[in-house]
Amino acid sequence: MEVEVSQSRIAKALNNVSKVAASTRAGLPILSNVLLRASENILSLTATNLEIAVVEYVNAKSISNGTLTVPAKLLADFVSNLPKDDVNLKANGDKLAIKCGTYKSTVNGILADDYPELPSINENEALGFKIGIEAFKDAVSQVIVAASSDTSRPALTGVYF
């Protein structure tokens, strides 16, 4: 895998997906990683904690296709501090070489073979609805006070839709 992508675009995408990867408390170390997948001038960044998943797509110049997982927080922190230039990401085995201007780094990753597959959603059979942002925020704010913060009973920590 080798891609070139704008620093601002990948930094924003990594910021979004690293929040899910950082929230994992599962026994699988790979869940703290972000899955990078390059294909057809698109770089997808995927993170999951086995309860929720986030996938971000970023336009990128694909030099070669491939996949690799790397620590989400480490990559997000590093990329956010790079100059506003094109970032080159090149996977070599289980290592990711990062270049941007005069900055270079190598991050150890894990091959993507062990990363959990996300379930596919059939959009024709899925239940969907649209609601305005303000109406949604108002509705959630009215019921969120009843959700428990005690994680010993996880069924009580959510809001039922």
Summary of the structure (lengths in Angstrom):
residues: 161
radius of gyration: 18.0
end to end distance: 39.6
largest distance: 51.7
contacts: 439
relative contact order: 0.17
helix: 30%
strand: 35%
